[in-house]
Every structure is written in C-alpha cells, then in structure tokens.
Amino acid sequence: MRILIADDHDLVRETIAAFLKTEGDAEVDTAGSLSEALQQVKANGTYDLVLLDYNMPGMNGLDGLKEMHTANEARPVAILSGTTTRALAEEAIAEGAAGFVPKTLAPKSMITAARFMAEGEIYAPFGFMQQKTDTASDLLTQRELEVLQGICRGQSNKEIARDYNLHEATVKLHAKTLCRKLNARNRTHAAMIARDRNLV
C-alpha cells in the first residue's frame, strides 16, 4: 500500500507516517504543502491513498481536494484535520473525499482507516459524525448556505444553478437537504428560518 501524507506540521506528518510504516506495513511519502504533494504524484505516479491536511498552504478549502483527485487519477484522496465541524466532513465526502480523518485518531484506527480507504471505501469516524451541532450554520455545508442565500433572494433552482455553476438537480437536492436540516416545510419557510437565525 503506497500512501502520501501532506501536512505542513512536521511532527504530525512524521508521526502519522511512522505509524503507517511500522504498524501498517505501508510505503509512505510525505509533503509539506499541496504543491509539494502534487509534485510527488507527478514524480512517483499515483498513490493507493493520499491524506491531505485541510488547513495547509495551497488547499484553498476543498479546491485542493479536487486538484489532488485529478492528479491522483481519481484514486482515493482523504482529508486530514485537527479541528473542524461535522458539516465540513460531510461536505468533503460529498465533494469526493475518500474519508475524513481526525488527527487525534488512535494509531490502530488510523491504520484501519487507511486500509479501508485504499480499498475504495469511505471512512468517517462514527462518534465524530454523530456529534450534535450547536447552530444551523454549523449544520449546513458551504454549498447549502449558498443555495439558501439564493432562495432568500427569491431565485429559482435554475438561477441558483447558473450562479454557482451547478446542475439544477444538484440545487434541488441541496434545497431538500437544507429544508430537512432546518425543519422547514418548504423553500419559503426555509428562507424565513434563515432570516430569523441570521444565517444569510
């Protein structure tokens, strides 16, 4: 199993690499930024799994995930993160991440997660994904908030899709999901709730 770990914190990167090498019997390369990681893929070929730190230089949110996914020829790429919300984990997976891995994961769990993702499965720790969120803005993904803003502006699904370069069916799906998350009966009700809670 060939793994690439990209993280700008030397200690975190080398610790995770050491776990996977000694316990997981993996061949591990490391990088300190997204551009360095992309160069590694170009030089060494695709990896069975790439782990990207969400907050490192060059990531630009989840844009780095998409860039690496293309470079790694659609083979598994997962997000590694120290602190974040459940909504971000859900958004990363929706955008094609093979998983969402907290840096606090125990060594054996990290190895299990890596093997799982390298096999093409999606990984997210159950306990983390069950966390209660405090506010609706934590609950909604960035894309859902954008769709919600469009709804509040009185735009149709078609208009929102055009503004954010999405398929109309994708907007419809996001609208349905955010209505469920906000306990809204319909789009108009969702807009009212959003305004009441200062979400937009």
PERA-V654679 format. One record per helix or strand. SS is the DSSP state (A for helix, B for strand). FROM is the first residue (numbers start at 1). LEN is the number of residues. If there is no record, write none. Layout:
BEGIN
<<SS	FROM	LEN> <SS	FROM	LEN>>
END
This chain:
BEGIN
<<B	2	5> <A	10	13> <B	27	5> <A	34	11> <B	49	5> <A	63	9> <B	77	5> <A	86	9> <B	99	4> <A	107	12> <B	123	2> <A	126	4> <A	136	4> <A	142	11> <A	157	7> <A	168	14> <A	187	10>>
END
